[in-house]
Amino acid sequence: MSSSASHRPAVLVARQVFPDTVARLRQHFDVEAYEGHTPIRRDELIARLQGKAGVFVAGTEPIDADLLQACPSLKAVCSMAVGYNNIDVAACTARGVLVTNAPGVLTETTADFGFALMMATARRITESERFLRRGEWTHWSYDLMAGQDIHGATLGVLGMGRIGQAIARRGALGFGMKVVYHNRSRLSEAEEAAIGARWLTLPELMAQADHLVIVVPYSAGTHHLVGAAQLALMKPTATLTNIARGGVVDDAALAEALKAGQLAAAGLDVFEGEPQVHPALLEVPNMVLTPHIASASLATRRAMAELAADNLIAALTGRQPLTPLNPEVRTSA
């Protein structure tokens, strides 16, 4: 049924998502749901958005000025991801298109995973499993897969937003780690005191961290924020974990730094050009690689989808969404 016939806004769900989330959206809108297992092609996205007032996206569908120009009926772009580097928010604002994301609901789950990835990296867990599965474990030795301690070590956090602070709490309060961090703005004195955190410059952070966890948003300003020059400052016993976005770390430079022994190991959940992975990363044994799953608990993914649905319903029924990125934009049904 078309929106003109039903007098209800038409929306596109541009990624596969929980069926009950789609069913809830159908209570409010005429819903077209993309059922492909892979991301929708740009030309198909534009075609499906004709006549649509809203779109439900994840962190991969590119929404830019050219797409907005081609889809003049669009009023709201609601993402179930917290990162929104795939959405040109300024272009949306200029055309009166409301944009929302899904912060908060994934903080603790993502922090759990970031800490787990850091621990797996430091203690060589995936490397040792591959060693065992290849049948190479034939005897005990004093240095067999010996890695780096977590407890009491210095945890460096690059990006001290919600997730960064949650990781810092786990380190300081759960493992007795000393917390150092770099962020554009410092935490309050009370927040720093609660976990014993110290603000450092980026070069100081790279040099002092035993375990560096990266959680900064991706932007033009953070592209290759950690490159060859920064990696050269790290301790040879240090580890690096990236759960931010691909592109914050220069993946090619990281592979070279690991091969050169400039740091002990790295764990990556995000990659430049993902789902493609730089071939050099696959050749480095002291590397833990996961397919962008930091928020992937069922409860959290459901909460992300439900928040995006809540925002879309609010945006197209004349109410203020819960987590707008450009709240100055107002929509109407």
Secondary structure, DSSP 8 states (H G I E B T S, - for coil): --HHHHTS-EEEE-S---HHHHHHHHTTSEEEE---SS---HHHHHHHTTT-SEEEE-SSS-B-HHHHHH-TT--EEEESSS--TTB-HHHHHHTT-EEE---STTHHHHHHHHHHHHHHHHTTHHHHHHHHHTT---S--TTTT-----TTSEEEEE--SHHHHHHHHIIIIIH--EEEEE-SS---HHHHHHHT-EE--HHHHHHH-SEEEE----SGGGTTSB-HHHHTTS-TT-EEEE-S-TTSB-HHHHHHHHHTTSSSEEEES--TTTTS--HHHHT-SSEEE--S-TT--HHHHHHHHHHHHHHHHHHTTTS--SSBSSTT-----
